[in-house]
Amino acid sequence: MKSKNMWNNLGEDSIQRIQADRDWIVGDMVRRQLSLNKVLEVFSNDLKPEIVKLYKKHSNNMR
């Protein structure tokens, strides 16, 4: 994870920062060549449509 994220900062993140972190996490998982199903296992059901979009974005960048 990013070094600036600490458990004591939990709840202080803005929506933009959370989205950027989520984007970074999905990108890292794509770089590690995890399948879409493995990536989706990490996130809650309500985030899955957004995660699929991020996964496709990062997997297209890898080609």
Distance bins in CASP14 RR format, pairs under 12 A and 6 or more apart:
PFRMAT RR
TARGET T0000
AUTHOR 0000-0000-0000
RMODE 2
METHOD distances of the structure
MODEL  1
1 7 0 0 0 0 0 1 0 0 0 0 0
1 9 0 0 0 0 0 1 0 0 0 0 0
1 21 0 0 0 0 1 0 0 0 0 0 0
1 22 0 0 0 0 0 1 0 0 0 0 0
1 24 0 0 0 0 1 0 0 0 0 0 0
1 25 1 0 0 1 0 0 0 0 0 0 0
1 28 0 0 0 0 1 0 0 0 0 0 0
2 9 0 0 0 0 0 1 0 0 0 0 0
2 13 0 0 0 0 0 1 0 0 0 0 0
2 17 0 0 0 0 1 0 0 0 0 0 0
2 20 0 0 0 0 1 0 0 0 0 0 0
2 21 1 0 0 1 0 0 0 0 0 0 0
2 22 0 0 0 0 0 1 0 0 0 0 0
2 23 0 0 0 0 0 1 0 0 0 0 0
2 24 1 0 0 1 0 0 0 0 0 0 0
2 25 0 0 0 0 1 0 0 0 0 0 0
2 28 0 0 0 0 0 1 0 0 0 0 0
3 9 0 0 0 0 0 1 0 0 0 0 0
4 12 0 0 0 0 0 1 0 0 0 0 0
4 13 0 0 0 0 0 1 0 0 0 0 0
4 17 0 0 0 0 1 0 0 0 0 0 0
4 20 0 0 0 0 0 1 0 0 0 0 0
4 21 0 0 0 0 1 0 0 0 0 0 0
4 24 0 0 0 0 0 1 0 0 0 0 0
5 11 0 0 0 0 0 1 0 0 0 0 0
5 12 0 0 0 0 0 1 0 0 0 0 0
5 13 0 0 0 0 1 0 0 0 0 0 0
5 17 0 0 0 0 1 0 0 0 0 0 0
5 18 0 0 0 0 0 1 0 0 0 0 0
5 20 0 0 0 0 0 1 0 0 0 0 0
5 21 1 0 0 1 0 0 0 0 0 0 0
5 24 0 0 0 0 0 1 0 0 0 0 0
5 25 0 0 0 0 0 1 0 0 0 0 0
6 12 0 0 0 0 1 0 0 0 0 0 0
6 13 0 0 0 0 0 1 0 0 0 0 0
9 17 0 0 0 0 0 1 0 0 0 0 0
9 18 0 0 0 0 0 1 0 0 0 0 0
9 21 0 0 0 0 0 1 0 0 0 0 0
10 18 0 0 0 0 0 1 0 0 0 0 0
11 17 0 0 0 0 0 1 0 0 0 0 0
11 18 0 0 0 0 1 0 0 0 0 0 0
12 18 0 0 0 0 0 1 0 0 0 0 0
13 19 0 0 0 0 1 0 0 0 0 0 0
13 20 0 0 0 0 1 0 0 0 0 0 0
13 21 1 0 0 1 0 0 0 0 0 0 0
13 22 0 0 0 0 0 1 0 0 0 0 0
14 20 0 0 0 0 1 0 0 0 0 0 0
14 21 0 0 0 0 0 1 0 0 0 0 0
15 21 0 0 0 0 0 1 0 0 0 0 0
15 22 0 0 0 0 0 1 0 0 0 0 0
16 22 0 0 0 0 0 1 0 0 0 0 0
16 23 0 0 0 0 0 1 0 0 0 0 0
17 23 0 0 0 0 0 1 0 0 0 0 0
17 24 0 0 0 0 0 1 0 0 0 0 0
18 24 0 0 0 0 0 1 0 0 0 0 0
18 25 0 0 0 0 0 1 0 0 0 0 0
18 47 0 0 0 0 0 1 0 0 0 0 0
18 50 0 0 0 0 0 1 0 0 0 0 0
19 25 0 0 0 0 0 1 0 0 0 0 0
19 26 0 0 0 0 0 1 0 0 0 0 0
19 47 0 0 0 0 0 1 0 0 0 0 0
19 50 0 0 0 0 1 0 0 0 0 0 0
19 51 0 0 0 0 0 1 0 0 0 0 0
19 53 0 0 0 0 0 1 0 0 0 0 0
19 54 0 0 0 0 1 0 0 0 0 0 0
20 26 0 0 0 0 0 1 0 0 0 0 0
20 27 0 0 0 0 0 1 0 0 0 0 0
20 54 0 0 0 0 0 1 0 0 0 0 0
21 27 0 0 0 0 0 1 0 0 0 0 0
21 28 0 0 0 0 0 1 0 0 0 0 0
21 54 0 0 0 0 0 1 0 0 0 0 0
22 28 0 0 0 0 0 1 0 0 0 0 0
22 29 0 0 0 0 0 1 0 0 0 0 0
22 39 0 0 0 0 0 1 0 0 0 0 0
22 42 0 0 0 0 0 1 0 0 0 0 0
22 43 0 0 0 0 1 0 0 0 0 0 0
22 44 0 0 0 0 0 1 0 0 0 0 0
22 47 1 0 0 1 0 0 0 0 0 0 0
22 48 0 0 0 0 0 1 0 0 0 0 0
22 50 1 0 0 1 0 0 0 0 0 0 0
22 51 1 0 0 1 0 0 0 0 0 0 0
22 53 0 0 0 0 0 1 0 0 0 0 0
22 54 1 0 0 1 0 0 0 0 0 0 0
22 55 0 0 0 0 0 1 0 0 0 0 0
22 57 0 0 0 0 0 1 0 0 0 0 0
22 58 0 0 0 0 0 1 0 0 0 0 0
23 29 0 0 0 0 0 1 0 0 0 0 0
23 30 0 0 0 0 0 1 0 0 0 0 0
23 47 0 0 0 0 0 1 0 0 0 0 0
23 50 0 0 0 0 1 0 0 0 0 0 0
23 51 0 0 0 0 1 0 0 0 0 0 0
23 53 0 0 0 0 0 1 0 0 0 0 0
23 54 1 0 1 0 0 0 0 0 0 0 0
23 55 0 0 0 0 0 1 0 0 0 0 0
23 57 0 0 0 0 1 0 0 0 0 0 0
23 58 0 0 0 0 1 0 0 0 0 0 0
23 61 0 0 0 0 0 1 0 0 0 0 0
24 30 0 0 0 0 0 1 0 0 0 0 0
24 31 0 0 0 0 0 1 0 0 0 0 0
24 54 0 0 0 0 1 0 0 0 0 0 0
24 58 0 0 0 0 1 0 0 0 0 0 0
25 31 0 0 0 0 0 1 0 0 0 0 0
25 32 0 0 0 0 0 1 0 0 0 0 0
25 34 0 0 0 0 0 1 0 0 0 0 0
25 39 0 0 0 0 1 0 0 0 0 0 0
25 42 1 0 0 1 0 0 0 0 0 0 0
25 43 0 0 0 0 1 0 0 0 0 0 0
25 47 0 0 0 0 0 1 0 0 0 0 0
25 50 0 0 0 0 0 1 0 0 0 0 0
25 51 0 0 0 0 1 0 0 0 0 0 0
25 54 0 0 0 0 1 0 0 0 0 0 0
25 55 0 0 0 0 0 1 0 0 0 0 0
25 58 0 0 0 0 0 1 0 0 0 0 0
26 32 0 0 0 0 0 1 0 0 0 0 0
26 34 0 0 0 0 1 0 0 0 0 0 0
26 36 0 0 0 0 1 0 0 0 0 0 0
26 38 0 0 0 0 0 1 0 0 0 0 0
26 39 1 0 0 1 0 0 0 0 0 0 0
26 40 0 0 0 0 1 0 0 0 0 0 0
26 42 0 0 0 0 1 0 0 0 0 0 0
26 43 0 0 0 0 1 0 0 0 0 0 0
26 47 0 0 0 0 0 1 0 0 0 0 0
26 48 0 0 0 0 0 1 0 0 0 0 0
26 50 0 0 0 0 1 0 0 0 0 0 0
26 51 1 0 0 1 0 0 0 0 0 0 0
26 52 0 0 0 0 1 0 0 0 0 0 0
26 53 0 0 0 0 1 0 0 0 0 0 0
26 54 1 0 1 0 0 0 0 0 0 0 0
26 55 1 0 1 0 0 0 0 0 0 0 0
26 56 0 0 0 0 1 0 0 0 0 0 0
26 57 0 0 0 0 1 0 0 0 0 0 0
26 58 1 0 1 0 0 0 0 0 0 0 0
26 59 0 0 0 0 1 0 0 0 0 0 0
26 61 0 0 0 0 0 1 0 0 0 0 0
26 62 0 0 0 0 0 1 0 0 0 0 0
27 33 0 0 0 0 0 1 0 0 0 0 0
27 34 0 0 0 0 1 0 0 0 0 0 0
27 39 0 0 0 0 1 0 0 0 0 0 0
27 51 0 0 0 0 0 1 0 0 0 0 0
27 54 1 0 0 1 0 0 0 0 0 0 0
27 55 0 0 0 0 1 0 0 0 0 0 0
27 56 0 0 0 0 0 1 0 0 0 0 0
27 57 0 0 0 0 1 0 0 0 0 0 0
27 58 1 0 1 0 0 0 0 0 0 0 0
27 59 0 0 0 0 1 0 0 0 0 0 0
27 60 0 0 0 0 0 1 0 0 0 0 0
27 61 0 0 0 0 1 0 0 0 0 0 0
27 62 0 0 0 0 1 0 0 0 0 0 0
28 34 0 0 0 0 1 0 0 0 0 0 0
28 39 0 0 0 0 0 1 0 0 0 0 0
28 42 0 0 0 0 0 1 0 0 0 0 0
28 54 0 0 0 0 0 1 0 0 0 0 0
28 55 0 0 0 0 0 1 0 0 0 0 0
28 58 0 0 0 0 1 0 0 0 0 0 0
28 62 0 0 0 0 0 1 0 0 0 0 0
29 35 0 0 0 0 1 0 0 0 0 0 0
29 36 0 0 0 0 1 0 0 0 0 0 0
29 37 0 0 0 0 0 1 0 0 0 0 0
29 38 1 0 0 1 0 0 0 0 0 0 0
29 39 1 0 1 0 0 0 0 0 0 0 0
29 40 0 0 0 0 0 1 0 0 0 0 0
29 41 0 0 0 0 0 1 0 0 0 0 0
29 42 1 0 0 1 0 0 0 0 0 0 0
29 43 0 0 0 0 0 1 0 0 0 0 0
29 51 0 0 0 0 1 0 0 0 0 0 0
29 54 0 0 0 0 1 0 0 0 0 0 0
29 55 1 0 0 1 0 0 0 0 0 0 0
29 58 0 0 0 0 1 0 0 0 0 0 0
29 59 0 0 0 0 0 1 0 0 0 0 0
29 62 0 0 0 0 0 1 0 0 0 0 0
30 36 0 0 0 0 1 0 0 0 0 0 0
30 38 0 0 0 0 0 1 0 0 0 0 0
30 39 1 0 0 1 0 0 0 0 0 0 0
30 51 0 0 0 0 0 1 0 0 0 0 0
30 52 0 0 0 0 0 1 0 0 0 0 0
30 54 0 0 0 0 1 0 0 0 0 0 0
30 55 1 0 0 1 0 0 0 0 0 0 0
30 56 0 0 0 0 1 0 0 0 0 0 0
30 57 0 0 0 0 1 0 0 0 0 0 0
30 58 1 0 1 0 0 0 0 0 0 0 0
30 59 1 0 1 0 0 0 0 0 0 0 0
30 60 0 0 0 0 1 0 0 0 0 0 0
30 61 0 0 0 0 1 0 0 0 0 0 0
30 62 1 0 0 1 0 0 0 0 0 0 0
30 63 0 0 0 0 0 1 0 0 0 0 0
31 39 0 0 0 0 0 1 0 0 0 0 0
31 55 0 0 0 0 0 1 0 0 0 0 0
31 58 1 0 0 1 0 0 0 0 0 0 0
31 59 0 0 0 0 1 0 0 0 0 0 0
31 61 0 0 0 0 1 0 0 0 0 0 0
31 62 1 0 0 1 0 0 0 0 0 0 0
32 38 0 0 0 0 1 0 0 0 0 0 0
32 39 0 0 0 0 1 0 0 0 0 0 0
32 58 0 0 0 0 0 1 0 0 0 0 0
32 59 0 0 0 0 0 1 0 0 0 0 0
32 62 0 0 0 0 0 1 0 0 0 0 0
33 39 0 0 0 0 0 1 0 0 0 0 0
33 55 0 0 0 0 0 1 0 0 0 0 0
33 58 0 0 0 0 0 1 0 0 0 0 0
33 59 0 0 0 0 1 0 0 0 0 0 0
33 62 0 0 0 0 1 0 0 0 0 0 0
34 40 0 0 0 0 1 0 0 0 0 0 0
34 41 0 0 0 0 1 0 0 0 0 0 0
34 42 0 0 0 0 1 0 0 0 0 0 0
34 51 0 0 0 0 0 1 0 0 0 0 0
34 55 0 0 0 0 1 0 0 0 0 0 0
34 58 0 0 0 0 0 1 0 0 0 0 0
34 59 0 0 0 0 0 1 0 0 0 0 0
34 62 0 0 0 0 0 1 0 0 0 0 0
35 41 0 0 0 0 1 0 0 0 0 0 0
35 42 0 0 0 0 0 1 0 0 0 0 0
35 55 0 0 0 0 1 0 0 0 0 0 0
35 59 0 0 0 0 0 1 0 0 0 0 0
36 42 0 0 0 0 0 1 0 0 0 0 0
36 43 0 0 0 0 0 1 0 0 0 0 0
36 48 0 0 0 0 1 0 0 0 0 0 0
36 51 0 0 0 0 1 0 0 0 0 0 0
36 52 1 0 0 1 0 0 0 0 0 0 0
36 53 0 0 0 0 0 1 0 0 0 0 0
36 54 0 0 0 0 0 1 0 0 0 0 0
36 55 1 0 1 0 0 0 0 0 0 0 0
36 56 0 0 0 0 1 0 0 0 0 0 0
36 58 0 0 0 0 0 1 0 0 0 0 0
36 59 0 0 0 0 1 0 0 0 0 0 0
37 43 0 0 0 0 0 1 0 0 0 0 0
37 48 0 0 0 0 0 1 0 0 0 0 0
37 51 0 0 0 0 0 1 0 0 0 0 0
37 52 0 0 0 0 0 1 0 0 0 0 0
37 55 0 0 0 0 0 1 0 0 0 0 0
38 51 0 0 0 0 0 1 0 0 0 0 0
38 55 0 0 0 0 0 1 0 0 0 0 0
39 47 0 0 0 0 0 1 0 0 0 0 0
39 48 0 0 0 0 1 0 0 0 0 0 0
39 50 0 0 0 0 0 1 0 0 0 0 0
39 51 1 0 0 1 0 0 0 0 0 0 0
39 52 0 0 0 0 1 0 0 0 0 0 0
39 53 0 0 0 0 0 1 0 0 0 0 0
39 54 0 0 0 0 1 0 0 0 0 0 0
39 55 1 0 1 0 0 0 0 0 0 0 0
39 56 0 0 0 0 0 1 0 0 0 0 0
39 58 0 0 0 0 1 0 0 0 0 0 0
39 59 0 0 0 0 1 0 0 0 0 0 0
40 47 0 0 0 0 1 0 0 0 0 0 0
40 48 1 0 1 0 0 0 0 0 0 0 0
40 49 0 0 0 0 0 1 0 0 0 0 0
40 50 0 0 0 0 0 1 0 0 0 0 0
40 51 1 0 0 1 0 0 0 0 0 0 0
40 52 1 0 0 1 0 0 0 0 0 0 0
40 54 0 0 0 0 0 1 0 0 0 0 0
40 55 0 0 0 0 1 0 0 0 0 0 0
41 47 0 0 0 0 0 1 0 0 0 0 0
41 48 0 0 0 0 0 1 0 0 0 0 0
41 51 0 0 0 0 0 1 0 0 0 0 0
42 48 0 0 0 0 0 1 0 0 0 0 0
42 51 0 0 0 0 1 0 0 0 0 0 0
42 54 0 0 0 0 0 1 0 0 0 0 0
42 55 0 0 0 0 0 1 0 0 0 0 0
43 49 0 0 0 0 0 1 0 0 0 0 0
43 50 0 0 0 0 1 0 0 0 0 0 0
43 51 1 0 1 0 0 0 0 0 0 0 0
43 52 0 0 0 0 1 0 0 0 0 0 0
43 54 0 0 0 0 1 0 0 0 0 0 0
43 55 0 0 0 0 0 1 0 0 0 0 0
44 50 0 0 0 0 0 1 0 0 0 0 0
44 51 0 0 0 0 1 0 0 0 0 0 0
45 51 0 0 0 0 0 1 0 0 0 0 0
45 52 0 0 0 0 0 1 0 0 0 0 0
47 53 0 0 0 0 0 1 0 0 0 0 0
47 54 0 0 0 0 1 0 0 0 0 0 0
47 55 0 0 0 0 0 1 0 0 0 0 0
48 54 0 0 0 0 0 1 0 0 0 0 0
48 55 0 0 0 0 1 0 0 0 0 0 0
49 55 0 0 0 0 0 1 0 0 0 0 0
49 56 0 0 0 0 0 1 0 0 0 0 0
50 56 0 0 0 0 0 1 0 0 0 0 0
50 57 0 0 0 0 0 1 0 0 0 0 0
51 57 0 0 0 0 0 1 0 0 0 0 0
51 58 0 0 0 0 0 1 0 0 0 0 0
52 58 0 0 0 0 0 1 0 0 0 0 0
52 59 0 0 0 0 0 1 0 0 0 0 0
53 59 0 0 0 0 0 1 0 0 0 0 0
53 60 0 0 0 0 0 1 0 0 0 0 0
54 60 0 0 0 0 0 1 0 0 0 0 0
54 61 0 0 0 0 0 1 0 0 0 0 0
55 61 0 0 0 0 0 1 0 0 0 0 0
55 62 0 0 0 0 0 1 0 0 0 0 0
56 62 0 0 0 0 0 1 0 0 0 0 0
56 63 0 0 0 0 0 1 0 0 0 0 0
57 63 0 0 0 0 0 1 0 0 0 0 0
END
